[in-house]
Amino acid sequence: MTLVAPMTEAAVEPKWRSYGTRRRSTRTVRVRTSVTLVAVTVLAVLLVPPLVQLDQQAVDLAAKLQPPSWAHPFGTDDVGRDLLLRCVYGLRVSLFVGVVAALTATVIGTAVGATAGALGGWADRGIMRLVDTFSSVPHLLLGIFIVAMFRPGVWPVVVSVGLTHWLSTARIVRAEVLSLRSRPYIDAAISGGASRWRVTVRHLLPAVLPQAALAAVLMVPHAMWHESALSFLGLGLPAHMASLGNLIQNARGSLLAGQWWPTLFPGLFLIVPTLAIAGLAGAWRERINPRRRSELML
């Protein structure tokens, strides 16, 4: 009878170490890919419009619905406009709306969450019940109601997205403030005579800023999709303005007729940057949350 020696700790450790190394390598590749895609996106929206001296609204009916070629790498739309240039302009508008709306929602959510967490008691309960009330209404439905009160344009969409996406940030900031209020240095500041306002501004808000900034980054892709949904429904930006939602909406008839490129490329311009931003936000979340990072490395 052959006895099999039990595996020692030294024999098991290299496997765990190799697995952890592979996870770290995968995470590094993901982060580098996300950084590259975000950099390409930013450079495209900043450099292409001033460098390419072409009118993205120029109509050429003789060249309508041409497939991708050297002259038009993404093809042309139903009135002969170059789709590559239109997609870059559309991404520029959608990214602007996403960033400004995300910052607006983050400021509102941080103010509401910090106020609720710092005050506590009946004020906290009242504010959070208000947050729950707004959360019970679907974001898109509330956004449609807000946009319908204004003429189509960029700023009504920014206001709509900003006023409907601050709720999750408020909950995150409130939870973080409630956790910080039990820290010894907060008790020491209060015992030293610091007012509640001073404690909130000097100690609580700086401590929650990393979480609020992460929430803002995560909100940018969501805001871009929200803007695209409103524009696709005809309630966002004007039809003549290039946005990814408008481009996809205008390409519905072409897709049914068998022309796939007017729908594919605007969709890729929407999906790829949002995935890249989400990848960067995930890496940031692992860095600022050591417990989460240790779980992901196992």
MIDOSE-1310 file (N, C-alpha, C; in nm, 2 decimals, decimal comma, always signed):
residues 298
mtlv	+0,09/-0,12/+0,00/+0,00/+0,00/+0,00/+0,09/+0,12/+0,00; +0,07/+0,21/-0,10/+0,15/+0,33/-0,11/+0,09/+0,45/-0,04; +0,17/+0,51/+0,04/+0,12/+0,62/+0,12/+0,15/+0,75/+0,04; +0,05/+0,84/+0,04/+0,07/+0,97/-0,03/+0,09/+1,07/+0,07
apmt	+0,20/+1,14/+0,06/+0,23/+1,24/+0,16/+0,14/+1,36/+0,14; +0,09/+1,42/+0,25/+0,01/+1,53/+0,24/+0,08/+1,65/+0,18; +0,01/+1,74/+0,11/+0,07/+1,85/+0,05/+0,11/+1,95/+0,16; +0,23/+2,00/+0,16/+0,27/+2,09/+0,25/+0,23/+2,24/+0,21
eaav	+0,25/+2,33/+0,31/+0,21/+2,47/+0,28/+0,30/+2,52/+0,17; +0,42/+2,48/+0,16/+0,51/+2,53/+0,06/+0,47/+2,49/-0,08; +0,40/+2,37/-0,09/+0,35/+2,32/-0,22/+0,23/+2,39/-0,26; +0,15/+2,43/-0,16/+0,02/+2,50/-0,19/+0,04/+2,64/-0,22
epkw	+0,13/+2,71/-0,16/+0,15/+2,85/-0,17/+0,18/+2,90/-0,31; +0,27/+2,83/-0,39/+0,29/+2,88/-0,53/+0,16/+2,88/-0,61; +0,07/+2,79/-0,59/-0,05/+2,79/-0,67/-0,13/+2,92/-0,64; -0,15/+2,95/-0,51/-0,22/+3,07/-0,47/-0,15/+3,19/-0,52
rsyg	-0,02/+3,19/-0,51/+0,06/+3,30/-0,56/+0,04/+3,32/-0,71; +0,05/+3,21/-0,78/+0,03/+3,22/-0,93/-0,11/+3,27/-0,96; -0,21/+3,22/-0,89/-0,35/+3,27/-0,91/-0,36/+3,42/-0,89; -0,30/+3,46/-0,77/-0,31/+3,60/-0,74/-0,23/+3,69/-0,85
trrr	-0,12/+3,63/-0,89/-0,05/+3,70/-1,00/-0,13/+3,72/-1,12; -0,20/+3,61/-1,16/-0,28/+3,62/-1,28/-0,39/+3,72/-1,27; -0,45/+3,73/-1,15/-0,56/+3,82/-1,12/-0,51/+3,96/-1,13; -0,39/+3,99/-1,07/-0,33/+4,12/-1,08/-0,29/+4,16/-1,22
strt	-0,24/+4,06/-1,30/-0,21/+4,09/-1,44/-0,33/+4,12/-1,52; -0,44/+4,04/-1,50/-0,57/+4,07/-1,57/-0,62/+4,21/-1,53; -0,61/+4,25/-1,41/-0,66/+4,38/-1,36/-0,57/+4,49/-1,43; -0,44/+4,47/-1,44/-0,35/+4,56/-1,50/-0,39/+4,58/-1,64
vrvr	-0,41/+4,47/-1,72/-0,45/+4,48/-1,86/-0,58/+4,56/-1,87; -0,67/+4,53/-1,78/-0,80/+4,60/-1,79/-0,79/+4,75/-1,77; -0,71/+4,78/-1,67/-0,69/+4,93/-1,64/-0,62/+5,00/-1,76; -0,51/+4,94/-1,81/-0,44/+5,00/-1,92/-0,53/+5,01/-2,04
tsvt	-0,61/+4,91/-2,07/-0,70/+4,92/-2,18/-0,80/+5,03/-2,16; -0,86/+5,04/-2,04/-0,95/+5,15/-2,01/-0,89/+5,29/-2,02; -0,77/+5,30/-1,97/-0,70/+5,43/-1,98/-0,67/+5,47/-2,13; -0,63/+5,37/-2,21/-0,61/+5,40/-2,35/-0,74/+5,44/-2,42
lvav	-0,85/+5,37/-2,40/-0,97/+5,40/-2,46/-1,02/+5,54/-2,42; -1,01/+5,57/-2,29/-1,06/+5,70/-2,24/-0,97/+5,81/-2,30; -0,84/+5,79/-2,31/-0,75/+5,89/-2,37/-0,78/+5,91/-2,52; -0,81/+5,80/-2,59/-0,84/+5,82/-2,73/-0,97/+5,89/-2,75
tvla	-1,07/+5,86/-2,66/-1,20/+5,93/-2,66/-1,18/+6,08/-2,64; -1,10/+6,12/-2,54/-1,08/+6,26/-2,51/-1,01/+6,33/-2,62; -0,91/+6,27/-2,67/-0,83/+6,33/-2,78/-0,92/+6,34/-2,91; -1,01/+6,25/-2,93/-1,09/+6,25/-3,05/-1,19/+6,37/-3,04
vllv	-1,26/+6,39/-2,92/-1,35/+6,49/-2,91/-1,29/+6,63/-2,90; -1,16/+6,64/-2,86/-1,09/+6,77/-2,85/-1,02/+6,81/-2,98; -0,96/+6,71/-3,05/-0,88/+6,74/-3,16/-0,94/+6,73/-3,30; -1,03/+6,63/-3,31/-1,09/+6,61/-3,45/-1,17/+6,73/-3,50
pplv	-1,26/+6,79/-3,42/-1,34/+6,90/-3,48/-1,25/+7,02/-3,53; -1,15/+7,06/-3,45/-1,07/+7,18/-3,50/-0,97/+7,14/-3,61; -0,93/+7,01/-3,62/-0,83/+6,97/-3,72/-0,89/+6,93/-3,85; -1,01/+6,87/-3,84/-1,08/+6,83/-3,97/-1,17/+6,94/-4,01
qldq	-1,13/+7,01/-4,12/-1,20/+7,12/-4,17/-1,31/+7,08/-4,26; -1,41/+7,01/-4,21/-1,52/+6,96/-4,28/-1,65/+7,00/-4,20; -1,75/+7,03/-4,27/-1,88/+7,06/-4,21/-1,96/+6,93/-4,19; -1,98/+6,89/-4,06/-2,04/+6,77/-4,03/-2,19/+6,77/-4,06
qavd	-2,24/+6,89/-4,10/-2,38/+6,90/-4,14/-2,40/+6,91/-4,29; -2,29/+6,90/-4,36/-2,29/+6,91/-4,51/-2,37/+6,79/-4,57; -2,47/+6,82/-4,65/-2,55/+6,72/-4,72/-2,50/+6,69/-4,86; -2,49/+6,56/-4,89/-2,45/+6,52/-5,03/-2,54/+6,40/-5,07
laak	-2,65/+6,44/-5,13/-2,74/+6,33/-5,16/-2,69/+6,23/-5,26; -2,59/+6,27/-5,34/-2,53/+6,17/-5,43/-2,45/+6,07/-5,36; -2,41/+6,09/-5,23/-2,33/+5,99/-5,16/-2,40/+5,93/-5,04; -2,54/+5,94/-5,05/-2,61/+5,89/-4,93/-2,60/+5,74/-4,91
lqpp	-2,59/+5,69/-4,79/-2,59/+5,55/-4,75/-2,49/+5,47/-4,82; -2,37/+5,53/-4,83/-2,26/+5,46/-4,89/-2,19/+5,37/-4,78; -2,15/+5,25/-4,81/-2,09/+5,16/-4,71/-1,95/+5,21/-4,67; -1,89/+5,16/-4,57/-1,76/+5,20/-4,53/-1,66/+5,19/-4,64
swah	-1,57/+5,29/-4,66/-1,47/+5,29/-4,77/-1,36/+5,38/-4,72; -1,25/+5,39/-4,81/-1,14/+5,48/-4,77/-1,18/+5,62/-4,76; -1,27/+5,66/-4,85/-1,32/+5,80/-4,84/-1,41/+5,83/-4,72; -1,49/+5,73/-4,68/-1,57/+5,74/-4,56/-1,56/+5,61/-4,48
pfgt	-1,46/+5,61/-4,38/-1,44/+5,49/-4,31/-1,56/+5,43/-4,24; -1,65/+5,51/-4,20/-1,77/+5,46/-4,13/-1,90/+5,47/-4,22; -1,87/+5,50/-4,35/-1,98/+5,52/-4,44/-2,05/+5,65/-4,43; -2,17/+5,66/-4,49/-2,25/+5,79/-4,49/-2,39/+5,76/-4,44
ddvg	-2,46/+5,86/-4,40/-2,59/+5,84/-4,35/-2,69/+5,86/-4,46; -2,82/+5,88/-4,43/-2,93/+5,88/-4,53/-2,93/+6,01/-4,61; -2,85/+6,11/-4,58/-2,84/+6,23/-4,66/-2,69/+6,26/-4,70; -2,61/+6,16/-4,69/-2,47/+6,17/-4,74/-2,37/+6,23/-4,65
rdll	-2,40/+6,25/-4,52/-2,30/+6,31/-4,43/-2,21/+6,20/-4,38; -2,08/+6,24/-4,36/-1,98/+6,14/-4,32/-2,01/+6,09/-4,17; -2,02/+5,96/-4,16/-2,06/+5,91/-4,03/-1,95/+5,92/-3,92; -1,82/+5,91/-3,97/-1,71/+5,92/-3,87/-1,71/+6,05/-3,80
lrcv	-1,73/+6,16/-3,88/-1,73/+6,29/-3,83/-1,85/+6,31/-3,74; -1,97/+6,26/-3,79/-2,09/+6,28/-3,71/-2,08/+6,20/-3,58; -2,02/+6,09/-3,58/-2,01/+6,01/-3,45/-1,91/+6,08/-3,35; -1,81/+6,14/-3,40/-1,72/+6,22/-3,31/-1,79/+6,34/-3,25
yglr	-1,87/+6,41/-3,34/-1,94/+6,52/-3,28/-2,05/+6,48/-3,19; -2,11/+6,36/-3,22/-2,22/+6,31/-3,13/-2,16/+6,26/-3,00; -2,04/+6,20/-3,00/-1,97/+6,16/-2,88/-1,93/+6,28/-2,80; -1,89/+6,39/-2,87/-1,86/+6,52/-2,80/-1,97/+6,57/-2,72
vslf	-2,09/+6,57/-2,78/-2,21/+6,63/-2,72/-2,25/+6,53/-2,60; -2,26/+6,40/-2,63/-2,30/+6,31/-2,53/-2,21/+6,31/-2,41; -2,08/+6,32/-2,43/-1,98/+6,32/-2,32/-1,99/+6,45/-2,24; -2,01/+6,56/-2,31/-2,03/+6,69/-2,24/-2,16/+6,68/-2,15
vgvv	-2,27/+6,63/-2,20/-2,39/+6,61/-2,12/-2,36/+6,52/-2,00; -2,29/+6,41/-2,03/-2,27/+6,31/-1,92/-2,19/+6,37/-1,81; -2,08/+6,44/-1,84/-1,99/+6,49/-1,74/-2,06/+6,60/-1,66; -2,12/+6,70/-1,73/-2,18/+6,81/-1,66/-2,30/+6,76/-1,57
aalt	-2,38/+6,67/-1,63/-2,49/+6,61/-1,55/-2,44/+6,53/-1,43; -2,33/+6,45/-1,45/-2,28/+6,38/-1,34/-2,23/+6,47/-1,23; -2,16/+6,57/-1,26/-2,11/+6,67/-1,16/-2,22/+6,74/-1,09; -2,33/+6,77/-1,16/-2,45/+6,84/-1,10/-2,51/+6,74/-1,00
atvi	-2,53/+6,62/-1,04/-2,60/+6,52/-0,95/-2,51/+6,49/-0,83; -2,38/+6,49/-0,85/-2,29/+6,46/-0,74/-2,29/+6,57/-0,64; -2,29/+6,69/-0,68/-2,30/+6,81/-0,59/-2,43/+6,80/-0,51; -2,54/+6,78/-0,58/-2,67/+6,77/-0,51/-2,67/+6,66/-0,41
gtav	-2,63/+6,54/-0,46/-2,63/+6,42/-0,37/-2,54/+6,43/-0,25; -2,42/+6,49/-0,27/-2,33/+6,51/-0,16/-2,38/+6,61/-0,06; -2,44/+6,72/-0,10/-2,50/+6,81/-0,01/-2,61/+6,75/+0,07; -2,70/+6,68/+0,00/-2,82/+6,62/+0,07/-2,77/+6,51/+0,17
gata	-2,68/+6,42/+0,12/-2,64/+6,31/+0,21/-2,56/+6,36/+0,32; -2,47/+6,46/+0,31/-2,39/+6,51/+0,42/-2,48/+6,58/+0,52; -2,58/+6,66/+0,47/-2,67/+6,72/+0,56/-2,75/+6,62/+0,64; -2,80/+6,52/+0,58/-2,88/+6,42/+0,65/-2,79/+6,35/+0,75
galg	-2,67/+6,31/+0,71/-2,59/+6,24/+0,81/-2,54/+6,32/+0,92; -2,51/+6,45/+0,90/-2,46/+6,54/+1,00/-2,57/+6,58/+1,10; -2,69/+6,60/+1,05/-2,79/+6,65/+1,14/-2,85/+6,53/+1,22; -2,87/+6,42/+1,16/-2,93/+6,30/+1,23/-3,07/+6,33/+1,28
gwad	-3,12/+6,23/+1,35/-3,25/+6,25/+1,42/-3,36/+6,26/+1,32; -3,46/+6,35/+1,35/-3,58/+6,37/+1,27/-3,54/+6,43/+1,13; -3,44/+6,51/+1,13/-3,40/+6,57/+1,00/-3,35/+6,47/+0,90; -3,27/+6,38/+0,96/-3,22/+6,26/+0,88/-3,33/+6,18/+0,82
rgim	-3,42/+6,14/+0,91/-3,53/+6,06/+0,87/-3,62/+6,13/+0,76; -3,64/+6,26/+0,78/-3,73/+6,33/+0,68/-3,66/+6,34/+0,55; -3,53/+6,37/+0,55/-3,46/+6,38/+0,42/-3,45/+6,25/+0,35; -3,43/+6,14/+0,42/-3,42/+6,01/+0,36/-3,56/+5,96/+0,31
rlvd	-3,67/+6,00/+0,38/-3,80/+5,97/+0,32/-3,82/+6,04/+0,19; -3,77/+6,17/+0,18/-3,78/+6,24/+0,06/-3,70/+6,17/-0,05; -3,58/+6,12/-0,02/-3,50/+6,05/-0,12/-3,58/+5,92/-0,16; -3,64/+5,85/-0,07/-3,71/+5,73/-0,10/-3,83/+5,76/-0,19
tfss	-3,89/+5,88/-0,17/-4,01/+5,91/-0,25/-3,96/+5,94/-0,40; -3,85/+6,01/-0,41/-3,80/+6,03/-0,55/-3,75/+5,90/-0,61; -3,70/+5,81/-0,53/-3,65/+5,68/-0,59/-3,76/+5,59/-0,64; -3,88/+5,62/-0,59/-3,99/+5,53/-0,63/-4,04/+5,56/-0,77
vphl	-4,00/+5,68/-0,82/-4,04/+5,72/-0,96/-3,92/+5,68/-1,05; -3,95/+5,61/-1,16/-3,84/+5,57/-1,26/-3,77/+5,69/-1,31; -3,64/+5,68/-1,32/-3,55/+5,79/-1,36/-3,60/+5,85/-1,50; -3,62/+5,75/-1,59/-3,65/+5,79/-1,73/-3,78/+5,87/-1,74
llgi	-3,88/+5,82/-1,66/-4,01/+5,88/-1,66/-4,00/+6,02/-1,60; -3,93/+6,04/-1,49/-3,91/+6,17/-1,43/-3,83/+6,26/-1,52; -3,73/+6,20/-1,59/-3,65/+6,28/-1,68/-3,73/+6,33/-1,80; -3,82/+6,25/-1,85/-3,91/+6,29/-1,96/-4,00/+6,40/-1,92
fiva	-4,05/+6,40/-1,79/-4,14/+6,50/-1,74/-4,06/+6,64/-1,73; -3,94/+6,63/-1,69/-3,86/+6,75/-1,67/-3,82/+6,81/-1,81; -3,78/+6,73/-1,90/-3,74/+6,78/-2,04/-3,86/+6,83/-2,11; -3,98/+6,78/-2,09/-4,10/+6,82/-2,16/-4,14/+6,97/-2,12
mfrp	-4,09/+7,02/-2,01/-4,12/+7,15/-1,97/-4,03/+7,26/-2,04; -3,93/+7,22/-2,12/-3,84/+7,31/-2,19/-3,84/+7,27/-2,34; -3,78/+7,37/-2,41/-3,75/+7,34/-2,55/-3,64/+7,24/-2,56; -3,63/+7,16/-2,67/-3,52/+7,07/-2,68/-3,38/+7,14/-2,69
gvwp	-3,29/+7,09/-2,62/-3,16/+7,15/-2,61/-3,07/+7,08/-2,52; -2,94/+7,12/-2,51/-2,84/+7,05/-2,42/-2,87/+7,07/-2,28; -2,90/+7,20/-2,24/-2,91/+7,23/-2,09/-3,04/+7,17/-2,03; -3,15/+7,16/-2,10/-3,26/+7,09/-2,04/-3,23/+6,94/-2,01
vvvs	-3,15/+6,88/-2,10/-3,11/+6,74/-2,08/-3,02/+6,73/-1,96; -2,93/+6,82/-1,95/-2,84/+6,82/-1,83/-2,91/+6,84/-1,70; -3,01/+6,93/-1,70/-3,09/+6,95/-1,58/-3,17/+6,82/-1,55; -3,23/+6,76/-1,65/-3,31/+6,64/-1,63/-3,23/+6,53/-1,57
vglt	-3,11/+6,51/-1,63/-3,02/+6,40/-1,58/-2,97/+6,43/-1,44; -2,93/+6,56/-1,42/-2,88/+6,59/-1,29/-2,98/+6,59/-1,18; -3,10/+6,62/-1,21/-3,20/+6,62/-1,10/-3,26/+6,48/-1,08; -3,23/+6,38/-1,16/-3,28/+6,25/-1,14/-3,18/+6,15/-1,10
hwls	-3,05/+6,18/-1,08/-2,95/+6,09/-1,06/-2,86/+6,12/-0,93; -2,91/+6,20/-0,85/-2,84/+6,23/-0,73/-2,87/+6,14/-0,61; -2,97/+6,06/-0,62/-3,03/+5,98/-0,51/-2,92/+5,88/-0,46; -2,86/+5,80/-0,55/-2,77/+5,70/-0,50/-2,65/+5,77/-0,43
tari	-2,60/+5,88/-0,48/-2,49/+5,96/-0,42/-2,53/+6,00/-0,28; -2,65/+6,05/-0,26/-2,69/+6,09/-0,13/-2,69/+5,98/-0,03; -2,73/+5,86/-0,07/-2,73/+5,75/+0,02/-2,59/+5,71/+0,05; -2,50/+5,71/-0,05/-2,36/+5,67/-0,02/-2,29/+5,77/+0,08
vrae	-2,31/+5,90/+0,05/-2,25/+6,00/+0,13/-2,31/+6,00/+0,28; -2,44/+5,98/+0,29/-2,50/+5,97/+0,42/-2,44/+5,85/+0,50; -2,43/+5,74/+0,44/-2,38/+5,62/+0,51/-2,24/+5,64/+0,55; -2,16/+5,71/+0,47/-2,02/+5,74/+0,50/-2,01/+5,84/+0,62
vlsl	-2,10/+5,94/+0,62/-2,10/+6,04/+0,72/-2,14/+5,97/+0,85; -2,24/+5,89/+0,85/-2,28/+5,82/+0,97/-2,17/+5,73/+1,03; -2,09/+5,67/+0,94/-1,98/+5,59/+0,99/-1,87/+5,68/+1,05; -1,85/+5,79/+0,99/-1,74/+5,88/+1,04/-1,78/+5,95/+1,17
rsrp	-1,90/+5,97/+1,19/-1,95/+6,04/+1,31/-1,91/+5,97/+1,44; -1,88/+5,83/+1,43/-1,85/+5,76/+1,55/-1,69/+5,75/+1,57; -1,62/+5,81/+1,48/-1,47/+5,81/+1,50/-1,42/+5,89/+1,61; -1,31/+5,86/+1,68/-1,26/+5,93/+1,79/-1,23/+6,08/+1,76
yida	-1,17/+6,10/+1,64/-1,13/+6,24/+1,62/-1,25/+6,33/+1,60; -1,37/+6,28/+1,56/-1,49/+6,36/+1,55/-1,54/+6,39/+1,69; -1,54/+6,29/+1,78/-1,57/+6,31/+1,92/-1,48/+6,42/+1,99; -1,35/+6,41/+1,95/-1,26/+6,50/+2,01/-1,28/+6,65/+1,96
aisg	-1,32/+6,66/+1,83/-1,35/+6,79/+1,78/-1,47/+6,85/+1,84; -1,57/+6,77/+1,86/-1,70/+6,82/+1,93/-1,67/+6,85/+2,07; -1,59/+6,77/+2,14/-1,56/+6,80/+2,28/-1,47/+6,92/+2,29; -1,40/+6,96/+2,19/-1,32/+7,08/+2,19/-1,40/+7,20/+2,16
gasr	-1,53/+7,19/+2,14/-1,61/+7,31/+2,12/-1,64/+7,34/+1,97; -1,60/+7,25/+1,88/-1,63/+7,28/+1,74/-1,78/+7,26/+1,71; -1,83/+7,35/+1,63/-1,98/+7,35/+1,60/-2,00/+7,23/+1,50; -2,13/+7,20/+1,49/-2,17/+7,09/+1,39/-2,13/+7,13/+1,25
wrvt	-2,15/+7,26/+1,22/-2,12/+7,30/+1,08/-1,97/+7,29/+1,06; -1,89/+7,33/+1,15/-1,74/+7,32/+1,14/-1,69/+7,18/+1,13; -1,75/+7,09/+1,21/-1,71/+6,95/+1,20/-1,75/+6,89/+1,06; -1,86/+6,93/+1,01/-1,91/+6,88/+0,88/-1,81/+6,93/+0,77
vrhl	-1,78/+7,06/+0,77/-1,70/+7,12/+0,66/-1,56/+7,08/+0,67; -1,50/+7,08/+0,79/-1,36/+7,05/+0,81/-1,32/+6,90/+0,81; -1,41/+6,82/+0,86/-1,38/+6,68/+0,88/-1,46/+6,58/+0,80; -1,59/+6,60/+0,80/-1,67/+6,50/+0,73/-1,67/+6,51/+0,58
lpav	-1,69/+6,63/+0,53/-1,69/+6,64/+0,38/-1,55/+6,60/+0,32; -1,44/+6,65/+0,37/-1,31/+6,60/+0,30/-1,30/+6,45/+0,31; -1,35/+6,38/+0,41/-1,34/+6,24/+0,42/-1,43/+6,16/+0,32; -1,54/+6,22/+0,28/-1,64/+6,16/+0,19/-1,61/+6,20/+0,04
lpqa	-1,52/+6,29/+0,02/-1,50/+6,33/-0,12/-1,45/+6,22/-0,21; -1,36/+6,13/-0,17/-1,32/+6,02/-0,26/-1,44/+5,94/-0,30; -1,53/+5,90/-0,21/-1,65/+5,83/-0,25/-1,74/+5,91/-0,34; -1,76/+6,04/-0,31/-1,84/+6,12/-0,40/-1,78/+6,13/-0,54
alaa	-1,65/+6,15/-0,55/-1,58/+6,15/-0,68/-1,60/+6,02/-0,76; -1,59/+5,91/-0,69/-1,61/+5,78/-0,75/-1,75/+5,77/-0,80; -1,85/+5,82/-0,72/-1,99/+5,81/-0,77/-2,01/+5,90/-0,89; -1,94/+6,01/-0,90/-1,95/+6,10/-1,02/-1,89/+6,03/-1,14
vlmv	-1,78/+5,96/-1,13/-1,72/+5,89/-1,24/-1,81/+5,78/-1,29; -1,87/+5,71/-1,19/-1,96/+5,60/-1,23/-2,09/+5,65/-1,29; -2,12/+5,77/-1,26/-2,25/+5,83/-1,31/-2,23/+5,88/-1,46; -2,11/+5,91/-1,50/-2,09/+5,96/-1,64/-2,15/+5,87/-1,74
pham	-2,11/+5,74/-1,74/-2,17/+5,65/-1,85/-2,32/+5,64/-1,84; -2,37/+5,64/-1,71/-2,52/+5,63/-1,69/-2,59/+5,75/-1,75; -2,53/+5,87/-1,73/-2,58/+5,99/-1,78/-2,58/+5,99/-1,93; -2,47/+5,94/-1,99/-2,46/+5,94/-2,14/-2,57/+5,85/-2,20
whes	-2,60/+5,73/-2,13/-2,70/+5,65/-2,18/-2,84/+5,71/-2,16; -2,86/+5,79/-2,05/-2,98/+5,85/-2,03/-3,01/+5,96/-2,13; -2,90/+6,04/-2,17/-2,92/+6,14/-2,27/-2,95/+6,07/-2,41; -2,88/+5,96/-2,44/-2,91/+5,89/-2,56/-3,05/+5,84/-2,57
alsf	-3,10/+5,79/-2,45/-3,24/+5,74/-2,45/-3,34/+5,85/-2,48; -3,32/+5,97/-2,41/-3,41/+6,08/-2,43/-3,40/+6,13/-2,58; -3,28/+6,14/-2,64/-3,27/+6,18/-2,77/-3,33/+6,08/-2,87; -3,31/+5,95/-2,84/-3,37/+5,84/-2,92/-3,52/+5,85/-2,92
lglg	-3,58/+5,89/-2,81/-3,73/+5,91/-2,80/-3,77/+6,04/-2,86; -3,68/+6,13/-2,91/-3,72/+6,26/-2,96/-3,74/+6,36/-2,86; -3,70/+6,34/-2,74/-3,73/+6,44/-2,63/-3,60/+6,51/-2,58; -3,49/+6,48/-2,63/-3,36/+6,53/-2,58/-3,31/+6,65/-2,67
lpah	-3,21/+6,62/-2,74/-3,15/+6,72/-2,82/-3,22/+6,74/-2,95; -3,21/+6,86/-3,02/-3,28/+6,88/-3,14/-3,24/+6,78/-3,25; -3,33/+6,75/-3,34/-3,30/+6,64/-3,44/-3,18/+6,68/-3,53; -3,15/+6,81/-3,55/-3,04/+6,84/-3,64/-2,91/+6,83/-3,57
masl	-2,91/+6,83/-3,43/-2,78/+6,82/-3,36/-2,73/+6,68/-3,35; -2,60/+6,67/-3,37/-2,54/+6,54/-3,37/-2,52/+6,49/-3,23; -2,59/+6,39/-3,19/-2,57/+6,32/-3,06/-2,59/+6,17/-3,09; -2,53/+6,09/-3,01/-2,53/+5,94/-3,03/-2,68/+5,89/-3,04
gnli	-2,76/+5,95/-2,95/-2,90/+5,90/-2,95/-2,97/+5,94/-3,07; -2,95/+6,07/-3,12/-3,01/+6,11/-3,25/-2,96/+6,03/-3,37; -2,83/+6,00/-3,37/-2,78/+5,92/-3,48/-2,84/+5,78/-3,49; -2,86/+5,72/-3,37/-2,92/+5,59/-3,37/-3,07/+5,60/-3,41
qnar	-3,13/+5,70/-3,36/-3,27/+5,72/-3,39/-3,29/+5,74/-3,54; -3,21/+5,82/-3,60/-3,22/+5,85/-3,75/-3,18/+5,73/-3,83; -3,11/+5,63/-3,78/-3,07/+5,51/-3,85/-3,17/+5,40/-3,85; -3,28/+5,41/-3,78/-3,37/+5,30/-3,77/-3,42/+5,25/-3,91
gsll	-3,46/+5,35/-3,99/-3,51/+5,31/-4,13/-3,40/+5,24/-4,21; -3,28/+5,29/-4,20/-3,17/+5,23/-4,27/-3,14/+5,09/-4,23; -3,15/+5,06/-4,10/-3,13/+4,93/-4,05/-3,23/+4,83/-4,11; -3,36/+4,87/-4,11/-3,46/+4,79/-4,17/-3,44/+4,76/-4,32
agqw	-3,37/+4,86/-4,38/-3,35/+4,84/-4,53/-3,22/+4,76/-4,56; -3,15/+4,72/-4,45/-3,03/+4,64/-4,47/-2,90/+4,72/-4,46; -2,90/+4,85/-4,43/-2,78/+4,93/-4,41/-2,75/+4,92/-4,26; -2,64/+4,85/-4,23/-2,61/+4,83/-4,09/-2,52/+4,94/-4,03
wptl	-2,44/+5,00/-4,11/-2,33/+5,09/-4,06/-2,39/+5,22/-3,99; -2,50/+5,28/-4,03/-2,55/+5,39/-3,96/-2,59/+5,37/-3,81; -2,62/+5,24/-3,78/-2,66/+5,20/-3,65/-2,54/+5,15/-3,57; -2,45/+5,07/-3,63/-2,34/+5,00/-3,56/-2,24/+5,10/-3,51
fpgl	-2,20/+5,19/-3,59/-2,09/+5,28/-3,54/-2,13/+5,38/-3,43; -2,24/+5,44/-3,44/-2,29/+5,52/-3,32/-2,31/+5,44/-3,20; -2,35/+5,32/-3,22/-2,37/+5,23/-3,10/-2,24/+5,20/-3,03; -2,13/+5,17/-3,12/-2,00/+5,14/-3,07/-1,94/+5,26/-3,00
fliv	-1,97/+5,38/-3,05/-1,92/+5,51/-2,99/-1,98/+5,53/-2,86; -2,10/+5,47/-2,83/-2,17/+5,48/-2,71/-2,12/+5,38/-2,61; -2,10/+5,25/-2,66/-2,07/+5,14/-2,57/-1,93/+5,14/-2,52; -1,83/+5,16/-2,62/-1,69/+5,15/-2,58/-1,65/+5,25/-2,48
ptla	-1,68/+5,38/-2,50/-1,63/+5,48/-2,39/-1,70/+5,45/-2,26; -1,82/+5,41/-2,25/-1,89/+5,39/-2,12/-1,83/+5,27/-2,05; -1,79/+5,16/-2,13/-1,72/+5,05/-2,07/-1,58/+5,09/-2,02; -1,51/+5,17/-2,09/-1,38/+5,22/-2,05/-1,39/+5,30/-1,92
iagl	-1,48/+5,39/-1,91/-1,50/+5,47/-1,79/-1,54/+5,39/-1,68; -1,63/+5,29/-1,70/-1,67/+5,20/-1,59/-1,55/+5,11/-1,55; -1,46/+5,07/-1,64/-1,34/+5,00/-1,60/-1,24/+5,08/-1,51; -1,23/+5,21/-1,55/-1,14/+5,30/-1,46/-1,20/+5,32/-1,33
agaw	-1,34/+5,34/-1,32/-1,40/+5,35/-1,19/-1,39/+5,23/-1,11; -1,40/+5,11/-1,17/-1,38/+4,99/-1,09/-1,24/+4,98/-1,03; -1,14/+5,01/-1,11/-1,00/+5,01/-1,05/-0,99/+5,11/-0,94; -1,05/+5,23/-0,96/-1,04/+5,33/-0,85/-1,11/+5,28/-0,73
reri	-1,23/+5,21/-0,74/-1,30/+5,16/-0,63/-1,21/+5,06/-0,55; -1,14/+4,97/-0,62/-1,05/+4,88/-0,56/-0,94/+4,94/-0,48; -0,90/+5,06/-0,53/-0,78/+5,13/-0,47/-0,83/+5,20/-0,34; -0,94/+5,26/-0,34/-0,98/+5,34/-0,22/-1,06/+5,25/-0,12
nprr	-1,09/+5,13/-0,16/-1,16/+5,04/-0,06/-1,07/+4,91/-0,04; -0,98/+4,91/+0,05/-0,89/+4,80/+0,07/-0,96/+4,67/+0,09; -1,07/+4,66/+0,16/-1,14/+4,54/+0,19/-1,19/+4,48/+0,06; -1,25/+4,56/-0,03/-1,29/+4,52/-0,16/-1,18/+4,47/-0,24
rsel	-1,06/+4,54/-0,23/-0,95/+4,50/-0,32/-0,89/+4,37/-0,27; -0,89/+4,34/-0,14/-0,84/+4,21/-0,09/-0,93/+4,10/-0,13; -1,06/+4,13/-0,14/-1,15/+4,02/-0,18/-1,13/+3,99/-0,33; -1,10/+4,09/-0,41/-1,09/+4,06/-0,55/-0,96/+3,99/-0,58
ml	-0,86/+4,00/-0,49/-0,73/+3,94/-0,52/-0,73/+3,79/-0,48; -0,83/+3,75/-0,40/-0,83/+3,61/-0,36/-0,86/+3,52/-0,48
